Amino acid sequence: MGVFSFIIGLAFGSFLNVLIYRLPKRYSIITASCCPSCNYKIRWYENIPIFSYFYLKGFCSFCKQKISKRYLVVELLTAFVTLGLYLKFEVSIQLFFLMGLFYTLIVLSFIDLEYKKVPDYLLLVAFICSFFATDYEFFESLKYACLFAGFFILLEFILTFYIQNIKSRLLKDKNLRTQKALGEGDIPIIAIIGIVLGLKGGIIAIFLAGIFAIIPSIYNNFTKKDKQTAFIPFLMLGLFFEFFINISAKVFS
């Protein structure tokens, strides 16, 4: 069953790649898969998770354009997440809600990486799933969501004021006058972290997210490639890391 759950995760990972590519562009998600470079209709044996990527050596069989490594990363990440969830929760209602939540977070993260904005309806799906995926009672979960979201809304206001009114003048950078400390999608994800992990676990997860985000943020500042760092992927990493560390601690205790 563990191997089966891993294979199921690979299959879902392939579908998540479809969502990541098509949802921001508002393409249909039920049409046949095509090469994003040349629109070549992909054959079934060229669409097998992981295997097809290595079989094609990372290139489209028709136009020879390079296939993004994102497809491979998403499939493997989804497979390992599915396996980890199954090993802990086996076949249960909570397992399916956690899968729905974590899959949605994966889609949100990779969309945020590419576009620096995410669809609101995906945030709403993740937020609703989180109440069913947590071990906490509804009102306790709601309390943690409000605590985390409220604190970061206040923090976002303070940091944004500093960036737009102080940092922009010190650096004489007019672009900073419209920049915000946190994106609009970050606050709901922070609330979700509070719902799923509670107070202590949520604080640790957000602290880890900040640590994970430091290196690419410094790199972006030095290279001046991008002044805005997508934060949802790092919030997701913090949540996943703390969630699965807690699971491992309970299993081996």
C-alpha positions in Angstrom: 0.0 0.0 0.0 2.9 2.3 0.7 4.2 1.8 -2.9 0.7 2.2 -4.2 0.3 5.5 -2.4 3.6 6.7 -3.9 2.4 5.8 -7.4 -1.0 7.5 -6.7 1.0 10.6 -5.6 3.0 10.6 -8.9 -0.3 10.5 -10.9 -1.7 13.4 -8.9 1.6 15.2 -9.2 1.2 15.0 -13.0 -2.3 16.5 -12.7 -1.0 19.2 -10.4 1.4 20.2 -13.1 -1.5 20.7 -15.5 -3.2 22.9 -12.9 0.0 25.0 -12.3 0.4 25.6 -16.0 -3.2 26.1 -17.1 -5.1 27.8 -14.2 -3.2 31.1 -14.4 -3.7 31.2 -18.2 -7.4 30.2 -17.8 -6.9 27.2 -20.1 -9.2 24.2 -19.9 -7.9 21.5 -17.6 -9.7 18.6 -19.4 -8.1 18.9 -22.8 -5.3 16.7 -23.9 -1.8 17.6 -22.8 0.4 19.5 -25.3 3.9 20.8 -25.4 3.8 24.4 -24.1 6.4 25.4 -26.7 4.9 23.9 -29.9 1.5 22.6 -28.9 2.4 19.1 -30.0 -0.1 16.7 -28.6 1.7 14.5 -26.1 1.3 10.7 -26.6 0.3 8.6 -23.6 3.7 7.0 -23.2 5.3 10.5 -23.2 3.1 11.5 -20.2 4.1 8.9 -17.7 5.2 10.6 -14.4 9.0 10.7 -14.0 9.6 7.9 -16.5 8.7 10.0 -19.5 10.9 12.9 -18.4 14.0 10.6 -18.4 12.8 8.7 -21.5 12.7 12.0 -23.4 15.9 13.2 -21.7 14.1 16.4 -20.7 13.2 17.5 -24.2 10.1 17.6 -26.3 10.1 14.8 -28.8 8.8 17.0 -31.6 10.3 20.5 -31.2 13.3 19.5 -29.0 12.6 22.4 -26.6 13.7 21.8 -23.0 11.0 20.5 -20.6 11.0 22.4 -17.3 12.4 20.5 -14.3 9.3 21.8 -12.4 7.3 18.8 -13.8 9.7 16.4 -12.3 10.0 18.3 -8.9 6.2 18.5 -8.5 5.6 14.9 -9.3 8.3 13.7 -6.8 7.2 16.2 -4.1 3.5 15.1 -4.5 4.5 11.4 -4.3 6.5 11.8 -1.2 3.9 14.0 0.5 1.2 11.4 -0.3 3.4 8.5 1.0 4.1 10.4 4.2 0.4 11.2 4.8 -0.6 7.6 4.1 2.0 6.1 6.5 0.5 8.3 9.3 -3.2 8.4 8.6 -3.7 5.3 6.3 -7.1 5.4 4.5 -9.3 7.9 6.4 -11.3 11.0 5.9 -8.6 13.1 7.4 -6.1 11.7 4.9 -8.2 12.8 2.0 -8.7 16.3 3.4 -4.9 16.6 4.1 -4.2 15.4 0.5 -6.6 18.1 -0.8 -5.0 20.7 1.4 -1.4 19.9 0.6 -2.0 19.4 -3.1 -3.6 22.8 -3.3 -0.7 24.3 -1.4 1.7 22.8 -3.9 -0.2 24.3 -6.8 -0.3 27.7 -5.1 3.4 27.6 -4.3 4.5 26.9 -7.9 2.0 29.5 -9.3 3.4 32.0 -6.9 6.9 31.3 -7.9 6.2 32.0 -11.5 3.6 34.8 -11.4 4.0 36.3 -7.9 0.2 36.1 -7.5 -2.2 33.3 -6.9 -5.9 32.6 -7.7 -8.2 33.6 -4.8 -10.4 30.5 -5.3 -7.5 28.2 -4.6 -6.7 30.1 -1.4 -10.4 29.6 -0.4 -10.2 25.8 -1.2 -7.1 25.5 0.9 -8.6 27.5 3.8 -11.8 25.4 3.9 -9.8 22.1 3.7 -7.6 23.1 6.6 -10.5 23.1 9.0 -11.2 19.4 8.1 -7.6 18.4 8.0 -6.6 19.6 11.5 -6.8 17.8 14.8 -8.1 20.9 16.6 -11.7 21.7 17.2 -13.3 24.2 14.9 -13.4 27.2 17.2 -9.9 26.5 18.5 -8.7 26.4 14.9 -10.5 29.6 14.1 -8.9 31.2 17.1 -5.4 30.3 15.9 -6.3 31.4 12.3 -7.3 34.9 13.7 -4.3 35.2 15.9 -1.8 34.4 13.1 -3.6 36.4 10.4 -4.2 39.4 12.7 -0.6 39.6 13.9 0.8 39.4 10.3 -1.7 42.0 9.0 -0.4 44.4 11.6 3.2 43.3 10.8 2.6 43.8 7.1 1.3 47.3 7.7 4.4 48.3 9.7 6.9 46.7 7.3 5.1 48.1 4.2 5.1 51.6 5.7 8.9 51.2 6.3 9.6 50.0 2.8 7.4 52.6 1.0 8.2 55.6 3.1 11.7 55.1 4.7 13.6 52.5 2.7 12.5 54.0 -0.7 13.9 57.4 0.4 17.1 56.0 1.8 17.9 54.0 -1.3 16.3 56.6 -3.6 14.3 53.8 -5.3 10.9 54.9 -6.6 9.9 51.3 -7.3 9.8 50.6 -3.5 7.0 53.2 -3.1 4.5 50.6 -4.3 6.1 47.5 -2.9 4.4 45.6 -0.1 6.1 43.5 2.6 3.7 40.5 2.1 1.5 39.5 -0.8 -2.2 39.3 -0.6 -2.1 35.5 -0.7 0.4 35.2 2.2 -2.0 36.0 5.0 -4.5 33.2 4.2 -1.6 30.7 4.1 -0.4 32.0 7.4 -3.9 31.5 8.8 -3.9 27.9 7.4 -0.6 27.2 9.2 -2.2 28.3 12.5 -5.3 26.1 11.8 -3.3 23.0 11.0 -0.4 23.3 13.5 -1.7 25.3 16.3 0.1 28.1 18.2 3.5 26.5 18.9 3.8 24.5 15.7 2.6 27.5 13.7 5.3 29.8 15.1 8.0 27.2 14.4 6.7 26.7 10.8 6.7 30.5 10.1 10.1 30.9 11.6 11.4 28.1 9.3 9.7 29.7 6.3 11.6 32.9 7.1 14.9 31.0 7.3 14.2 29.2 4.0 13.4 32.5 2.3 16.6 34.4 3.4 19.0 32.9 0.8 16.9 33.5 -2.3 16.0 36.9 -1.0 19.6 37.9 -0.5 20.5 36.4 -3.9 17.7 38.5 -5.6 18.9 41.7 -3.9 22.5 41.1 -5.0 21.7 40.1 -8.6 18.8 42.7 -8.8 16.9 40.1 -10.8 13.7 40.4 -8.8 12.9 42.7 -5.9 9.9 40.6 -4.8 10.4 37.1 -3.4 7.5 34.7 -3.6 6.8 33.8 0.0 4.0 31.1 -0.3 6.5 28.4 -1.4 8.6 29.0 1.8 5.5 29.1 4.0 4.5 25.7 2.4 8.0 24.3 3.2 7.8 25.5 6.8 4.4 23.9 7.2 5.4 20.6 5.5 8.7 20.5 7.5 7.0 21.1 10.9 4.0 18.9 10.1 6.1 15.8 9.1 8.6 16.4 11.9 5.7 16.3 14.4 4.4 13.1 12.7 7.8 11.4 12.9 8.2 12.4 16.6 4.8 10.9 17.4 5.5 7.7 15.5 8.9 7.0 17.1 8.0 8.2 20.6 
